[in-house]
Amino acid sequence: MSQGAVADGIHARGLRFLRARWRVLVRLGGWSVLETGQTFLTGYAPARALDEGFLAGRPGVGLAWLGVAGIGVLVGAWGTVRVYAAVAALVEPLRDVLVGRVVERGVRVADAGALSGLTQQVEIARDTFAGLVMVSRSFVFTAVGAVVGLASLDPLLLLVVVPPLAAGLGLFAATLRPLARRQEEFLVADEALADGLGRVCPGLRDITAAGAEDRVAADTGRLVDTEQRTAYSLARWSVLRVVSLALGGRLPIVLLLACAPWLLARGVTTGALVGALAYVTQSLLPALRNLVHGLGTSGSRLLVVLRRLVREPTAEPGGGRHPMAHDLAVAAGTPAEPDASDDETHDHLTKADTPHSTAPHPPDRTSTPHPAGTHAPALSLTSVSFAYGSTATPVVDRLDLELPPGAHLAVVGPSGIGKSTLTALIAGLLHPTGGRIRLCGHPVPSPDAAALRVLIPQEAYVHTGTLAENLGHLRPDPVPEPELLAAAEAVGLTPLLEALGGSRATVDPAALSAGERQLVALTRAYLSYAPLVLLDEATCHLDPQAEERAERAFASRPGTTLVVVAHRISSARRAGRVLLMDGPRTAYGTHEELVRDSPAYRELVGGWTAVVPKRSEPALTLGDPDRVDAVAGPGLAGDRGHVVAHGPVGQAQASRDLRDGGPLGREG
């Protein structure tokens, strides 16, 4: 239904509503007559006080007329009080009708906007309607009182005041419909921008992970440009509102003063001229100003709100989702239903920017979806630097690295040294402060590069839905069942798949352990088309055997380049190359080469070996009164005084004070 048809329907309903309450309208008009009398006396009484009293040498008569004007003000005030009661009798039934409409629609079709309609839109409609009734009624009766007063003083005054007043009203009436249309366009554009930003802001991380920043920025920019255009258009038409006010309310004042000699020469008295000025400045100009601002702004707002309150619910394309939200879901792989658990962390997953395909099997991963060059390396870092702040020490400092397609790299180093930062740089989640990064020849960040990689962090994301939906999250087409089962077997998800009841079973994320969620995320990444896989300690919740199986599955996946942030020495040993990140001691080579040539790597490997327990047991006797366990830190052969306290920090003691008589690792 067009906006014009909706507006005509609202007008027809409005007329029926008013006809059904004609008694209230009559009462409202009757009390408004008192205001008409007050307006009449505003100019007539001062004119008579001058002509028949003060200018005629009879101050008593002049004071008497001024007293009559004062009485008129008191009577008018009493009438205004009664007017408010009549307006309430007209407005409150409208509110009841709108509330009933909103509740009926909310109950019948479960309208999601019912709460907003009850708490905000109905009250806006009620208050705006009351204001419009007041300003419209006030102008009509004020204008009638002023015109009657001018005619009573001298009909010549009408020739000076009425034409510009009529011209101003005509111009204002001509701008009402275009103003209302542009006011609604502006409100709609503002709502679209707010809705778009409301959907974009919570998904910024997924947008960055998908490499969809440019696309989302362009979509948001279009919304901003639309609102700017509608605001400019509304402002241009609002200028005509100011012109109509100047023409109908201020020009008569200028004309009365300019024509004063002509009027006085034709028998208009001084008092009549002063009375005419009082009519224009004290009655017509304020009433016209209230009408222009009230009807010009509130009228369009009321029309917009009423259209929303009386509309019939319609289903939006895509299940009621905003078009931008649908685009973002396609670009970022956002799940259709969020996980109810607040502590679940989204993993940065990307969906290959590949057209929807009906092929039963995925394309050969040995060729990249977006090849930039025949012999381009899978990953290339050239003098890459990154620091969290202009004055901070670089976390990554002029790093050079090149991996051929099919390479398997393990990234190791002490905790906090920048391993996760490196994976975020490769994935395009962070921008390097120096140097450049390329994936298969494509610069990072870029949409082409984002389509070539998948990043799984420590905290894996699983959304509510079937297991098949979770596993096929990064695929543009449904995953065939045989391929899904083969991927589950390769990664090690088959026992969980069978325990859940198959791929069509519904997954409750809160019921899965951290390790099970990681297996789901790993299988999801395995099924993706991305040739570069980044595992940022994505197997930290798995046992060594499950971790080995998952890593070997990715390493043997055709055309896959694997980068693993390792937390066990076994991951480094399985990798073809190892990158040790340790500030100035950064090194690169095979596991054997680094053990032979890098003291920092040997120290790290020794620390890893020292903390691998043969069986689960407490570090100290359970009777230790200090409740302190010694823990060997990364890169340390023994604890060397490093402790972790169960109780308050002040209870922590150095290792030489512990009851076992010495540090861990048989040191010294």
N, C-alpha and C positions, 0 to 999 in steps of 0.2 A: 504494500500500500504506500502511495506517495505521501510526502510530507504535507502537500496541499490538502489531500483527502483527509489525512489525520487532523489537520487544523480545522477543516470544515466540520468534521465530526465533533471536535471539542467545542466549537462555537455553538453547534446545534444543541449539544448537551447542556452547555451553559445557559442558553435561552430557556430551555425546559426547566432547568433548576430555578431560574429567576421567576418564571411564570408561576411555578408552584408556590412561591413565597411572595406573592404580590402584596399581601397585607403588611409584611415586614418592609417592603419597598415604600408603601404608602406612609407608614409610620416614620421611616427614615426621611422621606421628603418633607413631611410635616414639621419635624423638628429642625430640618435644615432651613425652613423659612425664617426661623428666628435669626439664623446667621445672615440671611439675605437682608433682613431689617437692620442688622448691625452694620453691614456693608453700606447700605443706603445712607445711614446716618454718618458714616465715616467722612463723606465729602459734603453732604447736604447741610449738616449742622454747622460745621465751620464756615461755610459760605454764608449762611443766614446770620451767624454771629458777627461776621465782618460787615456785611451789607446793611443789616437792620440794627446792629448793635454798636460795635466799636467805631466803625467809620461814620455812623449817623450820630455819634455823640451820646449813645445810650448804652453804657457798659453793662447795666443790669440785664438788658435784653441779650447782649452778647454772652454774658455768663450763663444765662438761662439756657441758651442753645447749646453751650458747651456741656452743661449739666445733662441735657437730653442725650447728647452723644455718649456721656459716661454711663447713663442708664442703659443705653443700647448695648454697650460693651458687656455690662453685667448680664443682661438678658441673653445676649449671644453666647456668653460663656455657659450659662445654664442649659441653653439649647445644645451646645456642643457636648455636654455631659450626657444628655439624653441620646445624642447621635451615636456615641460610642456603644451604648447599650443596644441600639438598633443594629449597628454593624455586627456586634457579637452574635445577635440572633440570626444574622444572615451568614456569618462565616463559620460558626461552629457546626451547623448541619453539613456544610461542604467538607469539613474535616472528617465528620462521621462517615460520609459517603466514600471518601477516599480511603479511609482506614478499612472499611468493609471490603472495598475493591481489592486492596493489597492483601488482606488476610485471605479472602476467597481464592485469589490466584495462588498465594503461597501454599494453601492447603491442597488445592486441586492439582497443581502441577509441580509442587516443591520448588517454587521459584527461589533461586539463590539470592535475589535482590530484595526479598521481602523485608528483611531486617532493616536494610538501608531505607527502604520505602517508609517503614513505620517510624523509624527514629529520626530521619532527616528530611526526606522529600515531602512527606505529608505536612510537616511543620513549616517547611519553606513555602509550600503552596498556600497554607493557611495564612501565614503572616503576610505574604506578598499580596494575596487577594484582599486582605483587610486594608493594606496600604493603598492599593489601587482604588478600592471603593471610597476611601477617605479623600484622596487627592482629586479624583474625578468629580465626586459630589461637591467638594469644596470649590473647585473651579467653576462648575456650572452655576451654582447659586451665588457665588461671588461675582461672576461676570454679569448675571442678571441684575443683581443689586446695583452694580456700578453703572451699567447701561441705563437703568431706570433713573438713577441719581443724576447722570449727565443730562438726560433728556429733561428732567425736572429743572435743572439749573438753567440750561439753554440748549436748544437743539443744535446750534452751531458747533458746540463742543463735540458732538457725535461725528461730525465731518472730519475732525482732526484726529480723534482717538480710534474710532471703529475701523477705518480702512487698514491702517498698519496692524492692528490687532487681528483682524480677519486674515490678512496676508500671512502673519506669523503662524496662526493656527492652521492655515491651509498647507503651508510648507511642512509643518510638523506632522500633520496627518498624512502627507504624501510620503514621508520618510518612515512611517511606522512599520509597514510591512517589510521593506528592505532592511531596516534596522533589526527587526525581530529575526529575519532570516540569517543575517550576519552574526547576530548575537548567538544564535543557536549553533551556527557553524563554528564559531570560536569555542563555545562550550564543548561541542563534540570533539573538536581537535584537541582541546586541553584534556578531556577525559581519555582520549586515545593515547596521548603522550604519557599521562600518568599511568594508564594501564600497561603500556609498553614498558616503561621504566620499572614498574612493579614486578613485571615478569622477568626482565633482564637482570636486574640487580641481584636477586638470589642465585642466579645461575652464572655469575661472572667467571667462576672457576671452570665450569664446564665449557663455557664459550671459549675461554683461553685455551683449554685443553684441545678443543676441536679446531683451533685456528680460525674461528669464525669472527674474530674481532672486526675485520673490515666489513663483513656482511652485516653484522649487528649494528655497527656504527653507521653504515649507510641507511639501514632501515630506521634507526632512531633519528638520524639526520633528516630523513624525509618527514617524520612526524613533527620534528621541531620546525622545519620549514613550512609545513602546512599550518601549524599554529601561528607562526609569524605572519604568514599571508593573511589569515583570517583576522588577526589582531590589527594589521594595517588597514584592511578593508573596513573593519568595524570602526576604527578611529576616523577614517575618512568620512564615513556616514555620520559619525557623531558630531563632526564639525557642523553639519547642517542643522543639528539640534541646537547648537549654540547660536547659529544664525537666526533660526526661528525665534529663539528667546529674545535676541537683540531686536529683531524686527517687530515682534508683537508686544514686548514689554518696555523696551528702552526708547525706541523711536518715538512713541507718542509723547514722552516727556520732552524730547528735543523739539518736536513739532509744536507743542503747546507753548513753549518758551519762544520759539521763533515766530509763531503766529500771534503772539500776545498783542502787538499793536493793532493788527488787523481785526482781532476779536474785540478788543476794547472799542475800536472805532465803530463797530457794528452793534454796540449795545450790550456786549457781554460785560457783566460787572466784575470788579476786582475780586470779590468774594467767590463768584462763580468760577473764575479762573483758578483761584487757590483751591477751591473744592475739587476741580477737575484734576489738578495735580495730586491732591490727596487720594482721589480714586485710583489713579494710575500707580502711584508709588507705594501706597499702603495696602491696596487690595488686588488690583489686576496683576502687577508685576510679581508679587510673592505667589499668588495662586497659579500664574502661568509657569513660573519656575518649578513649583512642586509638580505640576502636571507633566512638564517636559521631562524632568529627571525621573519622576516616579513611573510614568507610563512608558517612557522610552527605555528604561533599564529593567524595572521590575516586571513590566508587561511581558517582555520577551522571556524573562526568566520563568515567569509563571507558565507560559505556554510550553516551554521546554520540559518543566517538571511534570505538568499535566500529561504531556505526551508519554512520559515514562510510566506514570502511574496508571493510565488507562489503557496502555498498549496490551495487546494479546501476546503471550510468550511465544517465541519462535525458536526453533532449533538452529543453532549456528553451525556452519560447516565444520566438519572435523570434530563432532561431539561437543560443540560449544566452546572450543578453544579459540583463543585469539589467533588471527593469521600469523602474527609475528611469533607467537608461542609455538605454533606448528613448525614454522621455519627453523626456529632455534632447536626444536626437538630433533629435526632431521639433521641439522648441522652438528649438534653437540651430542647426539645420542642420549638425550635426556629421557629418563624412564617415564612411562605413562602414569605411574602412580608412585609417589614418594614413599620411602620407608618410614614407618611410624616411629622408629627408634631415633631419638634425638642424638644419640652419641655415635650414630653411624657416620663415617666419613666417606664422601664420594671419592672414588678413584678417578684419576684423570684419563678418561677413555676417549678415543677418537674413532669416529666412523669414517672409513675410507670414502672419499668423495667420488664414489663410483655410481653410475646410473643403475637404476633398478634392473635386475636381471632375472630371467626365468630359467636360466641354466641350472640343471640339477646339481652341478658340482662347482666349487669355486674355481676361478681362473688360476692358471699356473703361476705360483708365486716367484718363480725364477726370473720373471720379468716384472719390473716395477710398474704400478698402474700409471705413473706419470714419468716416464724416463726422460731425463734431461740430456743425457749423453750416453753413448754406447759403453764407454769405459769409466763412467763416473763412479767414484767410491761410494759405498753405502753411507758412510759418515765421515765428514771432514771438518775439523776444527783448526782454524788458523789464527794464532796469536790471540786466543780468546781470554778475556779478562772480565771479572765481575766482582763488584763490591756492593755491600748493602749501605750505600751512602757515599757522598762525594769525599768525605774525609776518613772513611773506614778502610781498614786493611783489606786488600783484595782477597776474596775467598778462592777465586780462580785467577791465576796470574800468568798471562801470556802462554796459554796452553796450546800446544800443537798435537793433533791426533788425527790419524786416518785409518779407517777400517774398510777393507774390501767387502763386497757382498758375501754373505755366509760366514762372517767372522763371529767369534765368540769371545767377548771381553768381560773380565771381572774387574770391578772397581773396588779397591780396598783402601783402608786408611783409618786412623783413629776417629772416634766419635766426634762429630761436630766439625770435621775438617773441610766439608763441602761436597760430599759425594751426592747427596740429594739435590744440592744446588746444581751440580753438573747435569744430572738427569733432567732437571727442570729447564736448564738452558737448552739442552738438546731437543726437548719436547716443545720448546717455544713458549713455555709458561713464564720464563724470565728472559729479559733482553740483555745481551752482553753489553758491558760498558766499553768494550774494545774488541777488535777482531771480528771474525765472521764464522758462521756455522752453516754447513750445507748437508742436506740429506739427499742422496742420489742426484746431486747437482743442483738441487733446489735450495734457495736461501731460507734460513730459519730466522724469524717466523714468516710463514706464508701459507696460504691454503693448500698448495701442492705438497709442501713439506708436512703439514699437519695430517694429510691423508696417508702418509707413508709410515707413520709410527703410532705405537700404542704404549702408553705408560701405565703401569700398575704399581701403586705405592704400598706401604705397609698395611694400611687400613683399607681392606677391600670393600667395595660397595655392592650390595645385593638389594634389589628392590622387590617389593611385593608383586607376585605374579607367578606364572608357571616357571619351572626350571628351564624349559626351552626358550621362553621369552628372555630370561636372564642370559642364557648362553648365546643367543642370537642377537643380543643388544647392539653389537657393532656391525651387523650385516644388513645391507639394504634389502635383502630378500630373505624369505624363510629358509632356515637351514634344513636340508634333507635329514631325515632321521638316521640313515646309516652314517652319514658324515658326522653328525652330532655324537653318536655312540662311539665312533672311532676316535674322535677328539677326546671324549671323556676317558676312554681306555688309555690313550696315550699319556694324558696328563696325570691320571690317577683318580679321576672323579667317579669311576664306575661304582665303587661300594656305596658312596653317598647317593648316587642316582638310583640304585636299586633299593636303598633304605627308604628313600622318599616315595618310591612307587613309580618310577619312570620319569621321562622327560616332561610329561604333561601334568605332573603333580604340582600342586601349589606350594610355593616356597614362603615360609615365615622367616624373614631375616633374623628376628630376635631369637629364634629357636636354633639357629646355626652357631657353631663355635667359630672363633676367629680363623682357625685353620680351614674349616669347611668353607667359609666365605672366601678365603684366599684361593681355594681350589676352584670354586665357581668363577672367580675373576680370571684366574689363569686359563681356564678352558675357554672362557669368553674371548680372551686375547688370542688364544691359539686359533680360534675359528675366524678371527678377523682377517682382512686382506692386507693388513699392514706388514711390510717386509722387515721393519725395524721394531724390535720388541725391547722395551726398557723395563726391567724389573728392579724397582727400588726397594730392596729387602722385602719383596712380595712373597717370599716363602719363609719369613721369620717365624711364623706360627706352625710350620710343618716340622715333622721329625726329619732327621737327616736322610732317611731312605725315600720319603715322599718328596723332599726337596730335590734329591738327585734325579728322581724319575721325571719331575716336572721340567727341570733344566735340560735334561737330555732330550725330552720331547721337543722343546723349542729349538735346541741345537740341531736336531735332525730334521726339523720341518723344512721342506724345500724352499730355497731362496730367502731364508730368514737370517738376519743379522741380529745377534743377541748381545745386549749389554746388561750385566747383572751387578747390582750393588751387593757385594757379598758380606755375609755376617758369619760365615764358617770357612775354615781353611779348605774344606773339601770343595767349595764352590770355586775358589781360586785355582785349585789343582785341576779341576775339570776344564777350565777355560783355556782356550788356545793362547790368549794374551792376557796380561794383568797390568792394570794401571794403579800404581800406588800414589795416593794423594796425601802429601804430608808437607805442605808448604814448600820450602826450598829443597826438601829431600824427595820431591816427586820423581817417580821413576816409571819406566815402561818396559815390558819384556815378558818372557815366559816365566812361569813359576820357578823353574830351575835356575834361570838366569838371574832373577831377582834374589833368590836365596843365596846365590853365589856372590853377587856383586853389590847388593844393597843392604847395608847394616840396618837401616830403618825397617826394611821388609823382614829381615831375620828376627828383629826384635818383636815385630807385630806377630809373626808366625809363632814365636815362642810364647807370647802372651795368649794367643788363641789356644795353643796346645795345653798350657798350664791350667786353663779354666775349664777344660772339657772334663766333666765328672764321669767316673766309672760307674757310680751308682748315686742315687738320690739320698743325700744325708745332710744334716745341718753342718755348717762350718765349725760350730762350737757346741759344747755340751749344752743341753737344754736347761741346765741349772745355772748357767752363767748369769750372775745378778745384774750385769750391765746391759744385757739384751743387745749385744753388739756382734755383728758378723763381719769378718774380714773378707774383702772382695778384691781380686786382682784386676786392676784396670787394664784397658787396651794398651798393648805394647809393653806390658810389665811382666817379668818372669815371676815375681812375687808381689805381695800387696804393698810393700814399702811404706807402710803407715797409712794406706788408704782404707777407710772403713765406711760402712753404711750402718746407720743407727736405726733400730726399730723405734726407740723412744725419742725423747726430746734431743735436739742437736747437742745440747750441753753434756749429754751422757756419753758421747762418742769418745773413745780413747785410742791412743796409738797402739800399734800391734805389739810393741814390746811389753805392754802392760797386760796382754791377754793371757789367760790361764794355760793356753797350750804351750807356753814357754818359748815360742819363736814364731817368725813369719811363715807364710805359706811358701810352698815350692822348695822347701829345704834350702833356702837361700842362706849362705854363709854359715 
